[in-house]
Amino acid sequence: MIDLRSDTVTKPTAAMRQAMAEADVGDDVIDVDPTVDRLQSLTAEILGKEAAIFMPSGTMTNQVAVRIHCKPGDELLCEAGCHIFHYEQGAFAQLSGIVARTLDGDSGVLRPEQFIGQIRPENEHLVRTRLVCLENTHNRGAGRIQPYPDVEAICQWAHGHHLRCHLDGARLFNAVAASGTEAADWAQHFDTVSVCFSKGLGAPVGSALAGSAELIQEARRHRKLFGGGMRQAGIIAAGALHALQYHRDRLHEDHANAQIIAEAVRRGEGLTLRPDTVDTNIVIFEVDPALGTAGQFAAALKQHGVWMLGVGGALVRAVTHLDVSHRDAVAAASIIPQVASGLAQGTIELPPDEPTY
Ligand SMILES: Cc1ncc(COP(=O)(O)O)c(C=O)c1O
């Protein structure tokens, strides 16, 4: 089975497992775990920030970031399809008493002019606009890279109006690999940056939040409050450290494989890429209703050895990653158009629907 559901499905490599087995550990809640410490220092260095803090998930790094930038009754501005708004159960509201105001992006990309006029005036009837969150690359935007000059302009505007800026950089290293712009250059515009080790980098667990020493000290308090203090976390941090050291340089392979999948989708009867170009490792396409629903198309592909995810409406997502080789991508690329024409011509029976995400 060629598993293209997500870049989170990877299994640790033998070298990564060895690094984890041999990790030097301590109690990171009482004082320090040396491997966590090394991971945090390297992450901060790569992102050009004073400090970083390790957490179990990207959801937690995002929510801790939102929490340290805002107070109850504050408002954040974000793109309508971003992970913080769309896929985290409205945790900013549930956990921190914050509201969100969404702006519609073009495949997740917001333009600076969309922010003009979005700050609420100081008035006791209104929430206080406090934070801008951007996502790079954008998951539901099919791995779109935010244009660098726009990121710079949006953050300059936000800081000029005394707002804070947070970057959900779960896949920032994909943006780095595809754009050639260094992580620290992207990160310099934001007060906090969250990165994930368990996506394209292939670690089993973990994310980090980076920022000033003062903000990260505050983040440590809220990580504890949200239940994310971990003791001998060096075991998992070692996998993340290995990923950070050795797996960033290979992300361009995933991007090349995604182009192979995208080309196959272009050839597929009744399939349309959304958007029509692919920047990084995520390919999203629309399935013509004549072929069945997105869930049925994904189920038919699975019967033929290619596993993708329906992601709402008629959309299906394929993500390339560490455990998908060039050969797998080529094999998947020959199956995708075959299944599409089989469904269109009725030579493949329509399978039962599958849930979408
Ligand atoms: C852009 C983005 N941010 C944050 C997350 C959350 O990461 P986690 O699944 O580790 O909570 C994801 C997960 O897919 C993501 O795609």
The ligand as a Tripos MOL2 file, in Angstrom:
@<TRIPOS>MOLECULE
LIG
   16    16     1     0     0
SMALL
NO_CHARGES

@<TRIPOS>ATOM
      1 C1         -0.4780   23.3870    9.5460 C.3       1 LIG1
      2 C2         -0.6330   22.5010   10.7400 C.ar      1 LIG1
      3 N1         -0.5070   23.0390   11.9640 N.ar      1 LIG1
      4 C3         -0.6220   22.2990   13.0710 C.ar      1 LIG1
      5 C4         -0.8810   20.9500   12.9990 C.ar      1 LIG1
      6 C5         -1.0690   20.1790   14.2670 C.3       1 LIG1
      7 O1         -0.0940   19.2560   14.5110 O.3       1 LIG1
      8 P1         -0.3780   18.0100   15.4990 P.3       1 LIG1
      9 O2         -1.1140   17.0080   14.6760 O.co2     1 LIG1
     10 O3          0.9920   17.6020   15.9020 O.co2     1 LIG1
     11 O4         -1.1780   18.5220   16.6270 O.co2     1 LIG1
     12 C6         -1.0110   20.3400   11.7450 C.ar      1 LIG1
     13 C7         -1.2910   18.8950   11.6440 C.2       1 LIG1
     14 O5         -1.5440   18.3620   10.5940 O.2       1 LIG1
     15 C8         -0.8870   21.1400   10.5880 C.ar      1 LIG1
     16 O6         -1.0420   20.6230    9.3640 O.3       1 LIG1
@<TRIPOS>BOND
     1     1     2 1
     2     2     3 ar
     3     2    15 ar
     4     3     4 ar
     5     4     5 ar
     6     5     6 1
     7     5    12 ar
     8     6     7 1
     9     7     8 1
    10     8     9 2
    11     8    10 1
    12     8    11 1
    13    12    13 1
    14    12    15 ar
    15    13    14 2
    16    15    16 1
@<TRIPOS>SUBSTRUCTURE
     1 LIG1         1 GROUP 0 **** ****
